[in-house]
Amino acid sequence: MSAAAVIDSLEFALAEQSIAGSVPIATLKRLEDVLFDTEGAVSYEVRGGRNAHNRPQLELRITGRLHLRCQRCLGLLNYAVDVTNILLLVPRGTQADDDVDDPEAPDAIEANPELDVAGVIEDEVLLSLPLAPRHPEGACASRIEHAVGEAGQPQTAFAKLAGLKRPRSTH
């Protein structure tokens, strides 16, 4: 299935249909700011159905690998995408008022006769991303070669400044 899939979300859910495919990362334009590059694709599966209260819902499963930009070193950070979510479909102009205070309750979206599957996939991937993606502490590759001091230790800028400081002579 191509990234341009459009479904009638309510009919899709009530008929318990399913759709699977992949979306090229290069087409997910809202992700560009956090990406290192746009290589690869994310795979998805969307299944329609009903919840325990007989309300229509969409079950989503998204997997793939993104190349994010590390916020420490600005280098490439491999990030595994593995999203599983349920979206409750509600009629246009209404809200899902059941379980409003329950953080574990499924998210709700308006039923849409022309739901853009790639847009929903992009939304879910965006929501799954860390706020500031970073390599683990100490795992970033430095872009600057550290100068090595006389003791064989990396010489920092402050150490270089201290070396410039000359002792005052007492004349």
NORHU-V999183 format. One record per residue. N is the residue number from 1. RES is the residue in one letter. NEAR is the number of other C-alpha atoms within 8 Angstrom. Layout:
n:N res:RES near:NEAR
n:N res:RES near:NEAR
This chain:
n:1 res:M near:7
n:2 res:S near:7
n:3 res:A near:10
n:4 res:A near:7
n:5 res:A near:9
n:6 res:V near:8
n:7 res:I near:10
n:8 res:D near:11
n:9 res:S near:13
n:10 res:L near:11
n:11 res:E near:7
n:12 res:F near:12
n:13 res:A near:15
n:14 res:L near:11
n:15 res:A near:8
n:16 res:E near:10
n:17 res:Q near:10
n:18 res:S near:9
n:19 res:I near:8
n:20 res:A near:9
n:21 res:G near:10
n:22 res:S near:11
n:23 res:V near:12
n:24 res:P near:11
n:25 res:I near:11
n:26 res:A near:9
n:27 res:T near:6
n:28 res:L near:9
n:29 res:K near:6
n:30 res:R near:6
n:31 res:L near:9
n:32 res:E near:8
n:33 res:D near:5
n:34 res:V near:7
n:35 res:L near:11
n:36 res:F near:10
n:37 res:D near:6
n:38 res:T near:10
n:39 res:E near:9
n:40 res:G near:9
n:41 res:A near:11
n:42 res:V near:13
n:43 res:S near:11
n:44 res:Y near:13
n:45 res:E near:11
n:46 res:V near:11
n:47 res:R near:12
n:48 res:G near:15
n:49 res:G near:13
n:50 res:R near:12
n:51 res:N near:8
n:52 res:A near:5
n:53 res:H near:5
n:54 res:N near:6
n:55 res:R near:9
n:56 res:P near:14
n:57 res:Q near:13
n:58 res:L near:14
n:59 res:E near:12
n:60 res:L near:13
n:61 res:R near:11
n:62 res:I near:14
n:63 res:T near:11
n:64 res:G near:10
n:65 res:R near:11
n:66 res:L near:13
n:67 res:H near:13
n:68 res:L near:13
n:69 res:R near:13
n:70 res:C near:13
n:71 res:Q near:8
n:72 res:R near:7
n:73 res:C near:9
n:74 res:L near:7
n:75 res:G near:9
n:76 res:L near:9
n:77 res:L near:12
n:78 res:N near:8
n:79 res:Y near:8
n:80 res:A near:8
n:81 res:V near:12
n:82 res:D near:8
n:83 res:V near:11
n:84 res:T near:8
n:85 res:N near:8
n:86 res:I near:10
n:87 res:L near:12
n:88 res:L near:13
n:89 res:L near:14
n:90 res:V near:12
n:91 res:P near:8
n:92 res:R near:7
n:93 res:G near:5
n:94 res:T near:7
n:95 res:Q near:7
n:96 res:A near:8
n:97 res:D near:5
n:98 res:D near:4
n:99 res:D near:6
n:100 res:V near:8
n:101 res:D near:4
n:102 res:D near:6
n:103 res:P near:5
n:104 res:E near:4
n:105 res:A near:7
n:106 res:P near:8
n:107 res:D near:7
n:108 res:A near:10
n:109 res:I near:8
n:110 res:E near:10
n:111 res:A near:11
n:112 res:N near:9
n:113 res:P near:8
n:114 res:E near:8
n:115 res:L near:9
n:116 res:D near:10
n:117 res:V near:11
n:118 res:A near:10
n:119 res:G near:7
n:120 res:V near:8
n:121 res:I near:10
n:122 res:E near:11
n:123 res:D near:8
n:124 res:E near:9
n:125 res:V near:11
n:126 res:L near:8
n:127 res:L near:6
n:128 res:S near:8
n:129 res:L near:7
n:130 res:P near:5
n:131 res:L near:4
n:132 res:A near:6
n:133 res:P near:11
n:134 res:R near:9
n:135 res:H near:10
n:136 res:P near:6
n:137 res:E near:5
n:138 res:G near:5
n:139 res:A near:6
n:140 res:C near:10
n:141 res:A near:6
n:142 res:S near:6
n:143 res:R near:5
n:144 res:I near:4
n:145 res:E near:5
n:146 res:H near:7
n:147 res:A near:7
n:148 res:V near:9
n:149 res:G near:8
n:150 res:E near:5
n:151 res:A near:5
n:152 res:G near:6
n:153 res:Q near:7
n:154 res:P near:8
n:155 res:Q near:10
n:156 res:T near:8
n:157 res:A near:6
n:158 res:F near:6
n:159 res:A near:8
n:160 res:K near:9
n:161 res:L near:8
n:162 res:A near:7
n:163 res:G near:7
n:164 res:L near:6
n:165 res:K near:6
n:166 res:R near:5
n:167 res:P near:4
n:168 res:R near:4
n:169 res:S near:4
n:170 res:T near:3
n:171 res:H near:2
